[in-house]
């Protein structure tokens, strides 16, 4: 009967942890850059909302 290769199993777990951590950091960075874009869109929406009542008042 073959003995279990615990070193191999441990290495695979470490690699999986590392990969998961990197993906998490990448997703966090994408969210952070995405929030800046969302803030700009919100400001533009705010300008549009301000312009809409002025257009209605003119009509």
Buried (B, 14 or more C-beta within 10 A) or exposed (E): EEEEEEEEEEEEEEEEEEEEEEEEEEEEEEEEEEEEEEEEEEEEEEEEEEEEEEEEEEE
